[in-house]
């Protein structure tokens, strides 16, 4: 790209945006030269017009993040930030205008917050899907709920790849804590099919609690399923996965043919075909939070 000549001289122009292609660079000519520079795209960039760094492309101001989470207004968020009530990825942030990303761990007064809309999705899982959010694991349950919501939901607990039934997804940490609370938890009802009839003495032993590898393994309830053969068992536990079920029956020398989660607390598979999902109703959500 050609440059202008020194003051008082004549300079050649590219001819774009100028009559006769010539211009003096003195007095008023300096203004014209400046215009010429703009026309050629050489205008100096103002500080406010500088592009954002790539790392900031998906970042938002911390006060907006807090306000979007429903904790308080932006102005109140600034006050909370100033007095050190807010942490980002474990560090107290008091800087006004600080920016965060959606996947940062933002906490207000110790509790993690999220600006996303709370979502509660109940899936009737089919066989052949792994319960994981990791990529490269083949078909996963996340594929089945990919179009359920824009919020970043995750499954609570696990069902084995070949297990079926209900699996709850949410981004509500308060609900997740209800399931993972070691003292209370949330009941899950499973229907288990064994390779042979369950002996009555084994059923009683499970009811009373089994000592396996020096650990007492207990269930809430166990029974034969009415109207079915005695290899069909109903089992209620508060564990977030189904590993405990396999542990119990392997210890008693039974092979499991099928595990199906038929209920999570008050939630059932009614009107949810295998492989489909539904959003919880307001009443279902409220009942879940009251557990």
ChimeraX attribute file (.defattr): number of C-alpha atoms within 10 A of each C-alpha:
attribute: neighborCount
match mode: 1-to-1
recipient: residues
	/A:1	6
	/A:2	9
	/A:3	10
	/A:4	16
	/A:5	13
	/A:6	11
	/A:7	13
	/A:8	12
	/A:9	11
	/A:10	14
	/A:11	18
	/A:12	13
	/A:13	19
	/A:14	14
	/A:15	12
	/A:16	11
	/A:17	12
	/A:18	14
	/A:19	9
	/A:20	9
	/A:21	12
	/A:22	13
	/A:23	21
	/A:24	20
	/A:25	20
	/A:26	15
	/A:27	10
	/A:28	9
	/A:29	14
	/A:30	15
	/A:31	13
	/A:32	16
	/A:33	18
	/A:34	14
	/A:35	16
	/A:36	21
	/A:37	15
	/A:38	12
	/A:39	13
	/A:40	14
	/A:41	9
	/A:42	12
	/A:43	12
	/A:44	8
	/A:45	9
	/A:46	7
	/A:47	7
	/A:48	7
	/A:49	7
	/A:50	8
	/A:51	10
	/A:52	9
	/A:53	7
	/A:54	8
	/A:55	8
	/A:56	12
	/A:57	10
	/A:58	10
	/A:59	16
	/A:60	15
	/A:61	14
	/A:62	24
	/A:63	25
	/A:64	19
	/A:65	23
	/A:66	25
	/A:67	18
	/A:68	17
	/A:69	16
	/A:70	13
	/A:71	15
	/A:72	15
	/A:73	14
	/A:74	17
	/A:75	11
	/A:76	14
	/A:77	21
	/A:78	21
	/A:79	14
	/A:80	19
	/A:81	21
	/A:82	15
	/A:83	11
	/A:84	15
	/A:85	16
	/A:86	25
	/A:87	19
	/A:88	18
	/A:89	12
	/A:90	12
	/A:91	12
	/A:92	16
	/A:93	19
	/A:94	17
	/A:95	12
	/A:96	14
	/A:97	12
	/A:98	14
	/A:99	16
	/A:100	20
	/A:101	17
	/A:102	14
	/A:103	10
	/A:104	12
	/A:105	16
	/A:106	25
	/A:107	19
	/A:108	17
	/A:109	11
	/A:110	11
	/A:111	12
	/A:112	14
	/A:113	19
	/A:114	22
	/A:115	16
	/A:116	17
	/A:117	15
	/A:118	15
	/A:119	19
	/A:120	25
	/A:121	20
	/A:122	24
	/A:123	25
	/A:124	25
	/A:125	29
	/A:126	20
	/A:127	16
	/A:128	15
	/A:129	22
	/A:130	22
	/A:131	22
	/A:132	18
	/A:133	14
	/A:134	10
	/A:135	9
	/A:136	7
	/A:137	11
	/A:138	10
	/A:139	15
	/A:140	19
	/A:141	24
	/A:142	20
	/A:143	12
	/A:144	17
	/A:145	19
	/A:146	11
	/A:147	8
	/A:148	16
	/A:149	14
	/A:150	10
	/A:151	14
	/A:152	15
	/A:153	22
	/A:154	21
	/A:155	21
	/A:156	19
	/A:157	17
	/A:158	17
	/A:159	26
	/A:160	16
	/A:161	17
	/A:162	15
	/A:163	22
	/A:164	24
	/A:165	26
	/A:166	27
	/A:167	23
	/A:168	23
	/A:169	23
	/A:170	19
	/A:171	20
	/A:172	17
	/A:173	13
	/A:174	12
	/A:175	19
	/A:176	20
	/A:177	14
	/A:178	17
	/A:179	20
	/A:180	16
	/A:181	13
	/A:182	11
	/A:183	9
	/A:184	13
	/A:185	18
	/A:186	22
	/A:187	18
	/A:188	23
	/A:189	22
	/A:190	24
	/A:191	21
	/A:192	21
	/A:193	20
	/A:194	17
	/A:195	12
	/A:196	14
	/A:197	14
	/A:198	20
	/A:199	12
	/A:200	12
	/A:201	9
	/A:202	13
	/A:203	15
	/A:204	13
	/A:205	14
	/A:206	22
	/A:207	17
	/A:208	15
	/A:209	16
	/A:210	19
	/A:211	14
	/A:212	11
	/A:213	8
	/A:214	7
	/A:215	9
	/A:216	10
	/A:217	17
	/A:218	17
	/A:219	18
	/A:220	15
	/A:221	13
	/A:222	18
	/A:223	18
	/A:224	19
	/A:225	15
	/A:226	10
	/A:227	7
	/A:228	9
	/A:229	13
	/A:230	17
	/A:231	19
	/A:232	22
	/A:233	21
	/A:234	19
	/A:235	21
	/A:236	20
	/A:237	21
	/A:238	22
	/A:239	21
	/A:240	20
	/A:241	14
	/A:242	20
	/A:243	12
	/A:244	15
	/A:245	20
	/A:246	15
	/A:247	12
	/A:248	19
	/A:249	16
	/A:250	12
	/A:251	14
	/A:252	15
	/A:253	8
	/A:254	16
	/A:255	14
	/A:256	16
	/A:257	14
	/A:258	16
	/A:259	21
	/A:260	22
	/A:261	24
	/A:262	20
	/A:263	19
	/A:264	22
	/A:265	16
	/A:266	12
	/A:267	17
	/A:268	16
	/A:269	18
	/A:270	9
	/A:271	10
	/A:272	16
	/A:273	14
	/A:274	15
	/A:275	17
	/A:276	14
	/A:277	21
	/A:278	17
	/A:279	16
	/A:280	16
	/A:281	11
	/A:282	10
	/A:283	9
	/A:284	14
	/A:285	15
	/A:286	11
	/A:287	13
	/A:288	17
	/A:289	11
	/A:290	9
	/A:291	14
